[in-house]
Amino acid sequence: MAKPVHSMIRVRDENASRAYYAKAFGLELAERFAFDGFALVYLRHPSSPFELELTVNADRSEPYDLGNGYGHLAVVVDDVDAEHARFTREGLPATAPKDFQHQGKTLARFFFATDPDGYKIEVIQRGGRFA
């Protein structure tokens, strides 16, 4: 069975966003990954493993149009390749599985599914930070 693990939003000011979510909801920094041109910041409440992922694009200066700002729900599964094969067999829209690397190591193996309304759901291989 799939387990929800995070939801993602794009933000312009990492410090302001982290301060807001800490103050408003008690979310604390779980992990931060810096890449060329963007960072992924994971926030979590001590009572729950579910996280809010902040994506910070370094070159972004204007506010995001929330009508087309990219975001997704994420779930973990025990076997992402078997789950992808099931999606394919059942005719459910899904991208090809991908290995996402950070500093030469797999950060996540995943694919994206698309629901009938066009919302994206990231299906991630359970393991590492996505246990």
C-alpha positions as a LaTeX table, in Angstrom:
\begin{tabular}{lrrr}
\hline
Residue & $x$ (\AA) & $y$ (\AA) & $z$ (\AA) \\
\hline
Met1 & 0.00 & 0.00 & 0.00 \\
Ala2 & 1.22 & 3.50 & $-0.78$ \\
Lys3 & 2.20 & 5.80 & 2.10 \\
Pro4 & 2.13 & 9.61 & 1.67 \\
Val5 & 5.58 & 11.13 & 2.43 \\
His6 & 5.62 & 14.77 & 1.29 \\
Ser7 & 3.94 & 17.59 & $-0.59$ \\
Met8 & 5.97 & 20.21 & $-2.51$ \\
Ile9 & 5.60 & 23.92 & $-3.12$ \\
Arg10 & 7.91 & 26.43 & $-4.82$ \\
Val11 & 9.07 & 29.41 & $-2.77$ \\
Arg12 & 11.16 & 32.48 & $-3.57$ \\
Asp13 & 12.66 & 33.22 & $-0.15$ \\
Glu14 & 13.83 & 30.13 & 1.70 \\
Asn15 & 14.51 & 31.92 & 5.00 \\
Ala16 & 11.14 & 33.66 & 5.07 \\
Ser17 & 9.34 & 30.41 & 4.22 \\
Arg18 & 11.20 & 28.38 & 6.83 \\
Ala19 & 10.46 & 31.03 & 9.47 \\
Tyr20 & 6.77 & 31.13 & 8.53 \\
Tyr21 & 6.27 & 27.33 & 8.60 \\
Ala22 & 8.16 & 27.07 & 11.89 \\
Lys23 & 6.06 & 29.80 & 13.48 \\
Ala24 & 2.70 & 28.88 & 11.94 \\
Phe25 & 2.88 & 25.08 & 12.11 \\
Gly26 & 5.93 & 24.09 & 14.15 \\
Leu27 & 7.68 & 22.57 & 11.13 \\
Glu28 & 11.40 & 21.98 & 11.61 \\
Leu29 & 14.20 & 21.44 & 9.11 \\
Ala30 & 14.54 & 17.72 & 8.38 \\
Glu31 & 17.09 & 17.94 & 5.54 \\
Arg32 & 18.32 & 20.32 & 2.87 \\
Phe33 & 19.89 & 19.37 & $-0.47$ \\
Ala34 & 21.65 & 22.01 & $-2.58$ \\
Phe35 & 21.92 & 21.50 & $-6.35$ \\
Asp36 & 23.17 & 23.75 & $-9.15$ \\
Gly37 & 20.47 & 26.42 & $-9.44$ \\
Phe38 & 18.01 & 25.09 & $-6.84$ \\
Ala39 & 17.64 & 23.60 & $-3.38$ \\
Leu40 & 15.24 & 21.09 & $-1.85$ \\
Val41 & 14.33 & 21.86 & 1.76 \\
Tyr42 & 12.35 & 19.27 & 3.75 \\
Leu43 & 10.32 & 20.46 & 6.74 \\
Arg44 & 8.64 & 18.15 & 9.23 \\
His45 & 6.63 & 18.36 & 12.43 \\
Pro46 & 8.12 & 16.27 & 15.29 \\
Ser47 & 4.85 & 14.35 & 15.59 \\
Ser48 & 4.69 & 13.16 & 11.98 \\
Pro49 & 6.97 & 11.70 & 9.30 \\
Phe50 & 5.03 & 13.59 & 6.56 \\
Glu51 & 7.07 & 16.48 & 5.13 \\
Leu52 & 6.59 & 19.72 & 3.26 \\
Glu53 & 9.20 & 20.05 & 0.52 \\
Leu54 & 10.19 & 23.61 & $-0.37$ \\
Thr55 & 11.79 & 23.96 & $-3.80$ \\
Val56 & 13.89 & 27.12 & $-4.02$ \\
Asn57 & 14.95 & 28.11 & $-7.54$ \\
Ala58 & 17.99 & 30.41 & $-7.32$ \\
Asp59 & 17.10 & 32.50 & $-10.40$ \\
Arg60 & 13.47 & 33.18 & $-9.45$ \\
Ser61 & 12.70 & 36.85 & $-8.72$ \\
Glu62 & 8.96 & 37.24 & $-9.39$ \\
Pro63 & 6.16 & 35.53 & $-7.44$ \\
Tyr64 & 4.86 & 32.19 & $-8.70$ \\
Asp65 & 1.47 & 32.06 & $-10.34$ \\
Leu66 & $-0.11$ & 29.46 & $-8.10$ \\
Gly67 & $-2.35$ & 28.42 & $-10.97$ \\
Asn68 & 0.63 & 26.94 & $-12.79$ \\
Gly69 & 3.26 & 26.59 & $-10.06$ \\
Tyr70 & 4.43 & 23.00 & $-10.07$ \\
Gly71 & 3.64 & 20.84 & $-7.07$ \\
His72 & 2.92 & 17.23 & $-6.23$ \\
Leu73 & 1.88 & 14.71 & $-3.63$ \\
Ala74 & 4.39 & 11.94 & $-2.96$ \\
Val75 & 3.96 & 8.39 & $-1.74$ \\
Val76 & 6.45 & 5.59 & $-1.08$ \\
Val77 & 6.13 & 1.98 & $-2.21$ \\
Asp78 & 8.21 & $-1.12$ & $-1.51$ \\
Asp79 & 9.05 & $-1.77$ & $-5.18$ \\
Val80 & 8.83 & 1.20 & $-7.56$ \\
Asp81 & 9.51 & $-0.95$ & $-10.64$ \\
Ala82 & 6.74 & $-3.42$ & $-9.78$ \\
Glu83 & 4.39 & $-0.53$ & $-9.06$ \\
His84 & 5.31 & 1.08 & $-12.40$ \\
Ala85 & 4.63 & $-2.23$ & $-14.17$ \\
Arg86 & 1.21 & $-2.38$ & $-12.47$ \\
Phe87 & 0.42 & 1.18 & $-13.63$ \\
Thr88 & 1.42 & 0.19 & $-17.17$ \\
Arg89 & $-0.70$ & $-3.00$ & $-17.11$ \\
Glu90 & $-3.70$ & $-1.08$ & $-15.84$ \\
Gly91 & $-3.31$ & 1.75 & $-18.38$ \\
Leu92 & $-2.64$ & 4.36 & $-15.70$ \\
Pro93 & $-0.56$ & 7.33 & $-16.97$ \\
Ala94 & 2.99 & 7.28 & $-15.58$ \\
Thr95 & 6.42 & 8.53 & $-16.58$ \\
Ala96 & 9.37 & 6.16 & $-16.81$ \\
Pro97 & 11.16 & 5.44 & $-13.52$ \\
Lys98 & 14.11 & 7.72 & $-12.85$ \\
Asp99 & 17.10 & 7.69 & $-10.49$ \\
Phe100 & 17.65 & 11.16 & $-9.00$ \\
Gln101 & 21.27 & 11.67 & $-7.97$ \\
His102 & 22.84 & 13.97 & $-5.38$ \\
Gln103 & 26.63 & 14.00 & $-5.02$ \\
Gly104 & 26.94 & 10.72 & $-6.91$ \\
Lys105 & 24.39 & 8.83 & $-4.81$ \\
Thr106 & 20.77 & 8.00 & $-5.54$ \\
Leu107 & 18.58 & 10.39 & $-3.56$ \\
Ala108 & 15.39 & 8.84 & $-4.94$ \\
Arg109 & 14.18 & 6.35 & $-7.54$ \\
Phe110 & 10.72 & 7.40 & $-8.66$ \\
Phe111 & 8.15 & 7.94 & $-11.36$ \\
Phe112 & 5.28 & 10.39 & $-11.64$ \\
Ala113 & 1.67 & 9.32 & $-12.05$ \\
Thr114 & $-1.03$ & 11.71 & $-13.30$ \\
Asp115 & $-4.59$ & 11.67 & $-11.96$ \\
Pro116 & $-7.67$ & 12.43 & $-14.09$ \\
Asp117 & $-7.45$ & 16.14 & $-13.29$ \\
Gly118 & $-3.78$ & 16.37 & $-14.23$ \\
Tyr119 & $-2.35$ & 16.40 & $-10.69$ \\
Lys120 & 1.03 & 14.72 & $-10.34$ \\
Ile121 & 1.79 & 12.07 & $-7.74$ \\
Glu122 & 5.41 & 11.08 & $-7.19$ \\
Val123 & 5.78 & 7.36 & $-6.49$ \\
Ile124 & 9.11 & 6.81 & $-4.70$ \\
Gln125 & 11.03 & 3.64 & $-3.90$ \\
Arg126 & 10.96 & 3.13 & $-0.13$ \\
Gly127 & 14.41 & 3.48 & 1.40 \\
Gly128 & 16.99 & 6.03 & 2.53 \\
Arg129 & 15.26 & 9.26 & 3.49 \\
Phe130 & 12.01 & 7.87 & 2.07 \\
Ala131 & 11.53 & 4.97 & 4.50 \\
\hline
\end{tabular}
